[in-house]
Amino acid sequence: MFVKLRSSLQWKLVSLISVSIFFVITSIGSFSYYKSVQAINSDVERFSNQILKQANFNLSRYIDDNEHFFQNLGASDEFIRWASVQDGNEYTILKHFKEMNDRFIDPFIAYHPETLSIVFYSELGYQNVFRNSTQSNVLTPKYDFKEEPWGKLLSLSGKPERTVSVSSSYYNREGQLEKIPVISYAQKFIIGTKIAYMVLDLSLLPTQSILNEIELGNNGSTFIIDQQGSIISAPELNLIGSSVEASILESIGNASVGSHYMEKTKQMIVYRVIPNTSWRVLAMVPYNDLARSIIHIRYWTIGMMVIGVLIASILVILVASSITSRLKDLRRTIAKTRMGRLDIRMEVKGIDEVAELGGAYNHLLDRIDVSINQLAESRLMQQRAILSALQAQMNSHFLYNALESINSMAHLAGQMDIHETTIALSNMLRYTSNYQESLVMLNEEMNHVFDYICILKTMYRDEVQFTCQIEEGIKEARCLKAIVQPFVENSIKHGYEKTGEPMSVMITAAKVDARYICIIIEDNGSGFSPDKLIELRNHLRMDKPVKDVMELKRVGVLNVHYRLRTIYHDDMSGVSISNVDTGGARITVRFPYQTKEGIIL
């Protein structure tokens, strides 16, 4: 097994990746389980606090709404007039009571139907009671505020006193007295010199419904307790008035918000003070409800780890086989290449890095094959070029000597035309036979053209007219050798020599776009035929290899164009052709503007 691992890349990858995946999945699973347990405990506390916070908000708003109504009613003109009645006139008392009922009580009852009763009592002995007939419990008709033992204990604090109790003063619909939980607001008022009392009783059912909406676990319970630990509101009526365990009160202390785990009862205690009161909302969640989720997470984590490892192992084997099989094909191809089989190509499968590697190797073999063929062709052309250069050099020396003899004879005979023509021809031969430099100054190239024009004038006299305009400052620019004279020669060859009609040739050279030299050769001949113009333009748009360029010796336009593209490697450089609107051909030669040192200005 160890030997197989050492000799097989596939099983090395499978083993390495499988072990790595197993380690990663196990680590992630264990860490996730540990963090999940922590997160559950933290989330229970956080969500419980959030739920209690929302419940507290609802309870606080409910209590504030009740107290706001109570204070508005106690400060109203209607209540003051009611409490200020001196003569005990029942009509006046009922009138003011009805005013309070219409303006304050009825609108309040519309939004708070849980209101049970409102009692108004004056120390002068008269009393009015509002009873909410829509409730299932109605205050006994025999109720008398004077009989309440706590009534005389109320102080002139200016604030309503809030108490929660189980009242026995209410009848049910069957006409029987029934104990119901009630939250009472009572306040003692001094109106002028007289004392008046007001008591508001509300059912605790809304607060119990708010508590019932708090769901913390399947067996969790929520209470409202006061500062002493007495239960004010609970889902079960018989718990109201009882006290919570002393250990719970001790763990809570004076904190306004928090949580605590009770080891003895295995419960999570979460509590929060209701704003503007001394009451607390207390929630108790059995830890078994939390542990149930943790156990589920444990089993799911283990199961997912096992499934993940199995799936990952299968995928690793498939992926490793895909990679290594193609690498084996590449290795076999390389081995055949080493044996000289350059015609063998690897079959490329897929689009991943291995496929790119195979494609790149195939491309490399193609390039090597092409390079070998090009090298053989270039060597052959090199040998031909060397032979041609030697032959041209031998011919040029003979011609130089012959021209010098003719020049001397013409000078001695006073034949200045022959003398100038011979010098021009000699200059042209020296210029074209110098293989040392392919780039010359524009001034030298134009001198070569002028020598050619000198010869033409000797041949054709005034039948051919030449005009030349060169922008100042560009004569020192570098240009490719023999890029203007071939076009002048073509103009004469396809114009005057064919038609015998007098013609003119105009040459202009200028700098364009600050970076290029543009040379335009125009004539007034017949121009290009439509078919020839299309053919040449199609050739100019094609990229020619070196071999084709070497064979373009008889086509001046294409030869110059491809030489410019080869030297400058610039898409803007080259030759363009067109016909002149007034008749004739126009050749435009364009190349980068460079100094003698090769710097583009």
Secondary structure, DSSP 8 states (H G I E B T S, - for coil): -HHHHHH-HHHHHHHHHHHHHHHHHHHHHHHHHHHHHHHHHHHHHHHHHHHHHHHHHHHHHHHHHHHHHHHHHHTSHHHHHHHT--S--HHHHHHHHHHHIIIIIHHHHHH-TTEEEEEEEETTS-EEEEE-TTSSSEE-TT--GGG-TTGGG----SS-EEEEEEEEEEE-TTS-EEEEEEEEEEEEEEETTEEEEEEEEEESHHHHHHHHT---SSS-EEEEE-TT-BEEE-SSGGGTT-B--HHHHHHHTT-SEEEEEETTTTEEEEEEE-TTSS-EEEEEEEHHHHHHHHHHHHHHHHHHHHHHHHHHHHHHHHHHHHHHHHHHHHHHHHHHHHTT-TT------SSSHHHHHHHHHHHHHHHHHHHHHHHHHHHHHHHHHHHHHHHHHHHHHHHHHHHHHHHHHHHHHT-HHHHHHHHHHHHHHHHHH--S-SEEEHHHHHHHHHHHHHHHHHHHGGGEEEEEEE-TT-TT-EEESSSSHHHHHHHHHHTHHHH---EEEEEEEEEETTTEEEEEEEE-S----HHHHHHHHHHHTS---HHHHHT-TT-HHHHHHHHHHHHH--TT-EEEEEE-TTSSEEEEEEEE-B-TTS-B-
